Each structure stands twice: as structure tokens, then as C-alpha cells.
């Protein structure tokens, strides 16, 4: 019985590591993002930031990807 519980706990911990957020990357992206600047680099940063938030904070994903979408529409060639 102990072995079954041990295996179960290891599997739960391993699966949580697979879907964990990369907080270091998110923090570095947040430092680089400037919502007032309109450039392709900012567009890429906002998309990457939204993608990194996808599991833990879906509302942040929507916010940053929406900002990237708006920025992309403003700078779209006609």
C-alpha cells in the first residue's frame, strides 16, 4: 500500500512540473514590455507573455494577447 501511495505522489508531482509556469521568463518579459511603445518587438513580447500565462492565468493570457492583436492591427500594412 505504501508503495502505491509513493508512486501516486511521484506521478502527481511529475505531472505538475510538466505544466508549471516559467516564472523567470515571465518576469523578464514583463520587464521588457512597454505598452506605450508600438513595434514588432513589443508585439512578439506580448504574444510570448500571453502564451506563458496560458495555464495558470487565462485572464492574463487574454489581456496580453489582445494587446498584441491591437498592436498588430495598428501596424498592419494596407
N, C-alpha and C positions, 0 to 999 in steps of 0.2 A: 504493500500500500504506500509506503514511504517513497518508494522508487517511482510510482505512478505520479504522485504529487510533485516530486522533484522534476520529473520530465515535463509535466504540465507547466510548472513555473518557468522552466528554462524556455519552453516554446513561447509562452506569453511574453517574456522579456525579449526574446529574439525578434518576435514579430513587431513589438513596439519600437525597436531600434530601426527596423526597416522603414517605418513611416515617420520617424522623428524629423523635426524641422532642423535645418542647419542655421541655428541662431547666429553664428559668427557671420555667415554670408548675409543673412537678413540685416544684421546691424551694420555691416559695411555698405550694403546697398542703400540703407536709409540715410547714411551719412553723405552719400554721393548724390542722392535725389534732390533736385531743386525744382519745385513745382512751378516756379515763375519762369524758368528757362525753357525754351522751346527748341529742341534739337533732336536729331536722330539718336544721339547717345542717351538722352533723357527718356525717349520712347523705349529704347531697349532696357534701360534700368527699371522703368515702371513695369514693363512686361515680366521681367525676371523676378521682380519683387512680388508681383501678383502670383506668379507661379510658385514661388517658395512658400507663400501663405496658404496654399490651396487646401491642405488637410486640417490645420488647426484653427485657422481664422478665415472662413469663406467670405465673411463680410469685408475683410481687408483685401482679399483677392478681387472682389467686385470693385472696390474703390480704386485700387491701383490700376487694374486693367481698364476700367472705364476712363481714367485719366489718360492712359496710353492711347486708347481709342480716340478720345477727343483731340489729343495732340496729333495723332496720325491723320485725322480728318482735316485739321487746320493746315498741315504742311503737305497735303497731298497735291501732286501736280495735276493740273487740269487737262 
